[in-house]
Amino acid sequence: MSNDLASGIATRGALARMTGKDIFARAYAYTLTDDARAMGMYPFFRPLDLNDGPEAVIEGRRVVMFGSNNYLGLTTHPKVREAAIQAVKDYGPSMTGSRLVNGSHRLHHVFEEKLAHFMKKEAALVTTTGYQVNLATISGLLQNKKSVAMIDKQCHASIYDGVRLAQAAGAQMVRFHHNNAADLDRRLEALQPDEGALVCTDGVFSTEGELADLKGMVAATKKHGARIFVDDAHGLGVLGEKGRGTADFLGVHDEVDLIGGTFSKSLASVGGWLVGDRKAIEYIKHNAASFMFAASCPPPQVAAAMAAFEIMQEEPWRMEKVRENARYMRDELRKMGFETGPTETAIVPIYVRQDLTTVAMWKALLEEHNVYVNPFIPPGVPPKSALLRTSYTATHEKSHLDRGLEAFRAVGKQFGIIS
């Protein structure tokens, strides 16, 4: 069984290279997911019946949830839910149009003012998703062959997709070694005098929980007259003064040109945000097709995010608690002998390194211990970097954490990852 699945994983690259007249040929030849389902080893798209925050219900079973980005535990907060409900009653479920023409609501503008003030930037933009922030920012600013997207090799997929849109207009992509400011400096130095660069990086790398070396990246960026954009989806509400994020935490907030993120983590909703210089924001608003021609973020989603944003500032204990919980789990997992990498955030990876073992451990944790985590295998992570991604929230109680530790110890020993 395992050999069949391993063979399927090994053929992914070959399938991707298949060509032929029928563009569905690769799809019909693709059997990996069907094989994995038949073996009970398919970990993705599992429908949740309910997600209470620290716990969830899946297929009728209550599980401890260590696979959510609900960092501040606000998806179930009464004020957040009531804000969304009231917005549905007052404004309906959609604006049925783009922000550019008929889809801008007063709530969008109010929240943009609040975000800009909080983030200490001139202007802000509310978008439909966090993914859209990266598409619009990068493709909106880089629109000719003299513009260069200079990106960390392990950036989020949405940054890569933003770069691909920019490349369609002639822009270049240059990748620098992961979290390596010296390599960034060398590659910026190699640019032609008439080429301009936008350095793009995650603030918190979303799979590993690793912090970007923003001090080094900012220094290299400024040295060469480039600009820097930070996707801080996993930093807002978790790091920095009042939850302002990674750049604030690392002391370079004022030097980062653009910071973006999502409502779907700490802000308990769906949507995206971008802050920076007013002229840069204005240009993106009027030149990024992925923003201009997309339906706007619905008022209930904005209202929910705005309520969460206010609670984040009113209840600082949530930021302190999520940090405390993550620190406790990080320290205890390391004591057991697990490899967790250099994470300092609410994301704590457990490196397994072997693809099949990672999926098997995920299965054992869920089915034998009622503990929900996220397995990551290539191509979602680099080769030999397969891991179980765990993440923690302000509403996890110590009983949840200790129950998880017991499960991790048992499964880690079962599969020979720890002794």
C-alpha positions as CSV (number, residue, x, y, z in Angstrom):
1,M,0.0,0.0,0.0
2,S,2.7,2.4,1.0
3,N,4.8,1.5,-2.1
4,D,1.8,2.3,-4.3
5,L,1.3,5.7,-2.7
6,A,5.0,6.4,-2.9
7,S,5.0,5.6,-6.6
8,G,2.1,7.9,-7.1
9,I,3.9,10.8,-5.4
10,A,7.0,10.1,-7.5
11,T,5.1,10.4,-10.7
12,R,3.7,13.9,-10.0
13,G,6.6,15.6,-11.9
14,A,6.2,13.3,-14.9
15,L,2.5,14.0,-15.1
16,A,3.2,17.8,-14.9
17,R,5.4,17.4,-18.0
18,M,2.9,15.4,-20.1
19,T,1.9,17.1,-23.3
20,G,-0.6,16.2,-26.0
21,K,-3.6,17.4,-28.0
22,D,-6.1,16.8,-25.2
23,I,-5.3,19.1,-22.3
24,F,-7.3,16.8,-20.0
25,A,-4.7,14.0,-20.6
26,R,-2.8,14.8,-17.4
27,A,-6.0,15.0,-15.4
28,Y,-7.1,11.5,-16.5
29,A,-3.7,10.1,-15.8
30,Y,-3.6,11.6,-12.4
31,T,-4.6,8.9,-9.8
32,L,-2.6,10.0,-6.7
33,T,-5.6,11.5,-4.8
34,D,-7.9,8.6,-5.7
35,D,-5.3,6.1,-4.6
36,A,-4.7,8.0,-1.3
37,R,-8.5,8.2,-0.6
38,A,-8.8,4.4,-1.2
39,M,-6.0,3.8,1.3
40,G,-7.5,6.2,3.9
41,M,-4.4,8.4,3.6
42,Y,-5.8,11.5,1.9
43,P,-5.5,14.4,4.3
44,F,-6.9,17.4,2.4
45,F,-10.4,18.9,1.9
46,R,-11.7,17.2,5.0
47,P,-15.0,18.9,5.8
48,L,-15.5,20.2,9.4
49,D,-18.9,20.0,10.9
50,L,-18.1,22.7,13.4
51,N,-15.0,24.7,14.4
52,D,-15.4,26.1,17.9
53,G,-11.9,27.5,18.1
54,P,-9.7,25.3,20.3
55,E,-11.8,22.3,19.3
56,A,-13.7,21.2,16.2
57,V,-16.1,18.5,15.1
58,I,-15.1,16.4,12.1
59,E,-17.2,13.4,10.9
60,G,-19.1,13.6,14.2
61,R,-16.0,13.4,16.4
62,R,-14.8,16.2,18.6
63,V,-11.1,16.9,18.1
64,V,-8.5,19.3,19.5
65,M,-7.8,21.8,16.8
66,F,-4.1,22.5,16.2
67,G,-4.6,23.3,12.5
68,S,-6.2,26.7,12.6
69,N,-5.0,30.2,12.0
70,N,-7.6,31.6,14.4
71,Y,-4.8,33.0,16.5
72,L,-6.8,35.3,18.8
73,G,-9.7,33.0,19.0
74,L,-12.1,35.6,17.7
75,T,-14.2,33.6,15.1
76,T,-16.6,32.7,17.9
77,H,-16.5,36.0,19.8
78,P,-20.1,37.3,20.2
79,K,-19.2,40.8,19.1
80,V,-17.7,39.5,15.9
81,R,-20.6,37.4,15.1
82,E,-23.1,40.1,15.9
83,A,-21.3,42.6,13.7
84,A,-21.6,40.2,10.7
85,I,-25.2,39.5,11.4
86,Q,-26.1,43.2,11.8
87,A,-24.3,44.0,8.6
88,V,-26.3,41.4,6.7
89,K,-29.5,42.9,8.1
90,D,-28.4,46.5,7.2
91,Y,-26.5,46.1,4.0
92,G,-27.1,42.6,2.6
93,P,-24.6,39.8,1.8
94,S,-22.8,41.5,-1.2
95,M,-22.2,44.8,-3.0
96,T,-22.5,42.9,-6.4
97,G,-19.7,44.9,-7.9
98,S,-16.1,45.9,-7.8
99,R,-14.6,48.6,-5.5
100,L,-13.7,50.6,-8.6
101,V,-17.3,51.2,-9.8
102,N,-20.3,50.3,-7.6
103,G,-18.8,48.0,-4.9
104,S,-17.2,50.4,-2.4
105,H,-19.2,50.7,0.8
106,R,-18.8,53.2,3.6
107,L,-17.5,50.3,5.8
108,H,-14.5,49.8,3.4
109,H,-13.5,53.4,3.8
110,V,-14.0,53.5,7.6
111,F,-11.9,50.4,8.1
112,E,-9.1,51.7,5.7
113,E,-8.8,54.8,7.9
114,K,-8.6,52.7,11.0
115,L,-6.0,50.3,9.5
116,A,-3.8,53.2,8.2
117,H,-3.9,54.9,11.6
118,F,-3.1,51.7,13.5
119,M,-0.3,50.7,11.2
120,K,1.2,54.2,11.2
121,K,1.0,54.5,7.4
122,E,-0.5,57.1,5.1
123,A,-3.1,55.0,3.5
124,A,-4.8,51.6,3.4
125,L,-6.7,49.4,1.0
126,V,-9.3,46.8,1.8
127,T,-9.5,43.9,-0.7
128,T,-11.6,40.8,-1.2
129,T,-9.0,38.3,-0.1
130,G,-5.5,38.3,1.3
131,Y,-4.4,36.4,-1.8
132,Q,-5.7,39.3,-3.9
133,V,-3.4,41.8,-1.9
134,N,-0.3,40.1,-3.3
135,L,-1.6,39.7,-6.8
136,A,-2.7,43.3,-7.0
137,T,0.4,44.9,-5.2
138,I,3.0,43.1,-7.3
139,S,1.3,43.1,-10.7
140,G,0.1,46.7,-10.2
141,L,3.5,48.1,-9.5
142,L,5.7,45.9,-11.8
143,Q,4.4,46.5,-15.4
144,N,7.4,46.6,-17.7
145,K,10.7,44.8,-18.4
146,K,12.7,47.3,-16.3
147,S,10.8,46.3,-13.1
148,V,12.0,43.3,-11.0
149,A,10.3,41.3,-8.4
150,M,13.0,40.2,-6.0
151,I,11.5,37.5,-3.9
152,D,12.5,35.1,-1.1
153,K,12.6,31.5,-2.6
154,Q,10.1,30.3,0.1
155,C,7.5,33.1,-0.3
156,H,3.9,32.2,-0.2
157,A,2.3,30.9,-3.4
158,S,0.2,34.2,-3.7
159,I,3.5,36.2,-4.0
160,Y,4.6,33.9,-6.8
161,D,1.3,34.3,-8.5
162,G,1.5,38.0,-8.2
163,V,4.9,37.9,-9.9
164,R,3.6,35.7,-12.7
165,L,1.0,38.3,-13.4
166,A,3.7,41.0,-13.5
167,Q,5.8,38.8,-15.8
168,A,2.9,38.7,-18.3
169,A,3.5,42.5,-18.6
170,G,7.2,42.1,-19.0
171,A,8.5,42.2,-15.5
172,Q,11.4,40.0,-14.3
173,M,11.6,37.7,-11.3
174,V,14.7,37.2,-9.3
175,R,14.8,34.8,-6.4
176,F,17.2,35.1,-3.5
177,H,18.2,32.4,-1.0
178,H,15.7,31.9,1.7
179,N,15.9,34.5,4.5
180,N,19.4,35.4,3.3
181,A,19.9,39.2,3.3
182,A,23.5,38.9,2.0
183,D,22.3,37.1,-1.1
184,L,19.5,39.7,-1.5
185,D,22.2,42.4,-1.4
186,R,24.3,40.6,-4.1
187,R,21.3,40.2,-6.4
188,L,20.2,43.8,-6.0
189,E,23.8,44.9,-6.7
190,A,23.7,42.9,-10.0
191,L,20.7,44.9,-11.4
192,Q,21.2,47.3,-14.2
193,P,21.2,51.0,-13.3
194,D,17.8,51.5,-15.0
195,E,16.1,48.5,-13.4
196,G,13.9,49.0,-10.3
197,A,13.1,46.3,-7.8
198,L,10.3,45.4,-5.4
199,V,11.6,43.1,-2.7
200,C,8.9,40.7,-1.6
201,T,8.9,38.5,1.5
202,D,6.6,36.9,4.1
203,G,6.9,38.5,7.5
204,V,6.2,35.1,9.1
205,F,6.8,32.2,6.8
206,S,3.4,30.5,7.0
207,T,4.5,26.8,7.1
208,E,7.6,27.0,9.2
209,G,6.6,29.9,11.5
210,E,10.0,31.4,10.8
211,L,10.5,35.2,11.0
212,A,11.9,37.0,8.0
213,D,15.3,38.7,8.5
214,L,13.6,42.0,7.9
215,K,16.4,44.1,9.4
216,G,18.9,42.7,6.9
217,M,16.4,42.8,4.0
218,V,15.5,46.4,4.7
219,A,19.1,47.4,4.9
220,A,19.9,45.8,1.6
221,T,16.7,47.2,0.0
222,K,17.5,50.8,1.1
223,K,21.2,50.5,0.1
224,H,20.2,49.9,-3.5
225,G,17.3,52.3,-3.7
226,A,14.7,49.5,-4.0
227,R,11.3,49.1,-2.3
228,I,10.2,46.4,0.1
229,F,6.8,44.7,0.5
230,V,6.0,42.4,3.4
231,D,3.1,39.9,3.5
232,D,2.3,39.9,7.2
233,A,-0.7,37.6,7.1
234,H,0.6,35.6,10.2
235,G,2.1,38.5,12.0
236,L,-0.8,40.9,12.6
237,G,-2.3,40.3,16.1
238,V,0.5,38.0,17.1
239,L,3.7,40.0,17.0
240,G,4.7,43.6,17.8
241,E,3.3,46.4,19.9
242,K,-0.5,46.0,20.1
243,G,-0.2,43.2,17.5
244,R,1.1,45.6,14.8
245,G,3.1,42.7,13.2
246,T,6.5,41.5,12.3
247,A,8.1,44.7,11.1
248,D,7.1,46.4,14.3
249,F,8.4,43.4,16.4
250,L,11.8,43.6,14.6
251,G,12.0,47.4,14.8
252,V,11.9,48.3,11.1
253,H,8.2,49.2,10.8
254,D,8.8,52.7,9.5
255,E,11.3,51.5,6.9
256,V,9.0,48.9,5.2
257,D,7.3,50.5,2.3
258,L,4.2,48.3,2.0
259,I,2.7,45.8,4.4
260,G,-0.2,43.5,3.5
261,G,-2.2,40.7,5.0
262,T,-5.5,39.0,5.4
263,F,-8.6,39.1,7.6
264,S,-8.6,35.3,7.7
265,K,-6.2,34.8,10.6
266,S,-6.3,37.1,13.6
267,L,-9.3,39.1,12.2
268,A,-11.7,36.2,12.0
269,S,-13.1,36.9,8.6
270,V,-12.3,36.8,4.9
271,G,-10.7,39.8,3.1
272,G,-7.4,41.5,2.7
273,W,-5.6,44.7,3.7
274,L,-2.7,46.7,2.4
275,V,-1.0,49.8,4.0
276,G,1.7,52.1,2.8
277,D,2.4,55.5,1.1
278,R,-0.8,57.1,-0.2
279,K,0.5,57.5,-3.8
280,A,1.6,53.9,-4.0
281,I,-1.8,52.7,-2.7
282,E,-3.6,55.1,-5.1
283,Y,-1.6,53.7,-8.1
284,I,-2.3,50.1,-7.2
285,K,-6.0,50.9,-6.8
286,H,-6.2,52.2,-10.4
287,N,-3.7,49.9,-12.1
288,A,-4.0,46.4,-10.7
289,A,-6.6,44.4,-12.8
290,S,-6.9,41.7,-10.2
291,F,-8.3,44.3,-7.8
292,M,-10.1,46.6,-10.2
293,F,-12.2,43.9,-11.8
294,A,-13.0,41.7,-8.8
295,A,-16.1,41.9,-6.7
296,S,-15.6,43.8,-3.4
297,C,-15.3,42.3,0.0
298,P,-18.9,42.0,1.3
299,P,-20.0,44.3,4.1
300,P,-20.6,41.5,6.6
301,Q,-17.0,40.3,6.2
302,V,-15.7,43.8,6.6
303,A,-17.9,44.4,9.7
304,A,-16.7,41.1,11.3
305,A,-13.0,42.0,10.6
306,M,-13.5,45.5,12.0
307,A,-15.0,44.1,15.2
308,A,-12.2,41.6,15.6
309,F,-9.7,44.5,14.9
310,E,-11.2,46.5,17.7
311,I,-11.3,43.5,20.2
312,M,-7.6,42.8,19.3
313,Q,-6.8,46.3,20.7
314,E,-9.2,46.2,23.6
315,E,-8.2,42.7,24.9
316,P,-4.3,42.6,24.7
317,W,-4.4,39.4,26.9
318,R,-5.2,37.5,23.7
319,M,-1.9,38.4,22.1
320,E,-0.1,37.5,25.3
321,K,-1.9,34.2,25.6
322,V,-1.3,33.0,22.1
323,R,2.4,33.7,22.6
324,E,2.4,31.9,25.9
325,N,0.7,28.9,24.4
326,A,3.0,28.7,21.4
327,R,6.1,29.1,23.6
328,Y,4.9,26.3,25.9
329,M,4.3,23.9,23.0
330,R,7.5,24.8,21.3
331,D,9.5,24.2,24.5
332,E,7.8,20.9,25.4
333,L,8.0,19.5,21.9
334,R,11.7,20.3,21.7
335,K,12.2,18.6,25.1
336,M,10.6,15.4,23.7
337,G,13.2,15.5,20.9
338,F,11.1,16.8,18.0
339,E,12.7,19.1,15.4
340,T,10.7,22.3,15.3
341,G,13.1,24.7,13.4
342,P,13.7,28.3,14.4
343,T,10.1,29.3,14.9
344,E,9.3,32.1,17.3
345,T,5.6,32.5,16.4
346,A,2.2,30.8,16.9
347,I,3.2,28.3,14.2
348,V,5.2,25.4,15.4
349,P,6.2,22.8,12.8
350,I,7.1,19.2,13.6
351,Y,9.6,18.1,11.0
352,V,9.3,14.5,9.9
353,R,11.3,14.8,6.7
354,Q,9.6,11.7,5.1
355,D,6.5,12.2,3.0
356,L,4.7,8.9,3.8
357,T,5.5,9.0,7.4
358,T,4.2,12.5,7.7
359,V,0.8,11.5,6.3
360,A,0.7,8.4,8.4
361,M,1.4,10.4,11.6
362,W,-1.3,12.8,10.6
363,K,-3.7,9.9,10.2
364,A,-2.7,8.4,13.6
365,L,-3.1,11.7,15.4
366,L,-6.6,12.3,14.0
367,E,-8.0,8.8,14.2
368,E,-6.3,7.4,17.3
369,H,-5.9,10.6,19.4
370,N,-8.5,13.0,18.0
371,V,-5.9,15.7,17.4
372,Y,-6.1,17.7,14.2
373,V,-2.9,19.0,12.5
374,N,-1.9,19.9,9.0
375,P,0.5,17.7,7.0
376,F,2.8,19.4,4.5
377,I,4.6,17.4,1.9
378,P,6.4,18.4,-1.3
379,P,5.6,20.4,-3.4
380,G,4.0,22.4,-0.6
381,V,7.4,22.3,1.1
382,P,10.9,21.8,-0.3
383,P,12.1,18.1,-0.8
384,K,13.0,16.3,2.5
385,S,11.1,19.0,4.5
386,A,7.8,17.2,5.1
387,L,6.3,18.3,8.4
388,L,3.2,18.5,10.5
389,R,2.2,22.1,10.9
390,T,0.7,22.9,14.3
391,S,-0.6,26.3,15.3
392,Y,-2.0,27.7,18.5
393,T,-4.6,30.2,19.6
394,A,-5.4,32.4,22.6
395,T,-8.3,30.2,23.5
396,H,-6.4,27.0,23.8
397,E,-6.5,25.9,27.5
398,K,-3.6,24.1,29.1
399,S,-5.7,20.9,29.1
400,H,-5.9,21.1,25.2
401,L,-2.1,21.6,25.0
402,D,-1.2,18.8,27.4
403,R,-3.6,16.4,25.6
404,G,-1.9,17.3,22.4
405,L,1.6,16.7,23.9
406,E,0.5,13.2,25.0
407,A,-0.6,12.5,21.5
408,F,2.5,13.9,19.8
409,R,4.7,11.8,22.2
410,A,2.8,8.6,21.5
411,V,2.8,9.1,17.7
412,G,6.3,10.3,17.6
413,K,7.5,7.1,19.3
414,Q,5.2,5.0,17.3
415,F,6.9,6.1,14.0
416,G,10.4,6.4,15.4
417,I,10.7,10.2,15.1
418,I,11.5,10.5,18.8
419,S,12.9,7.9,21.2
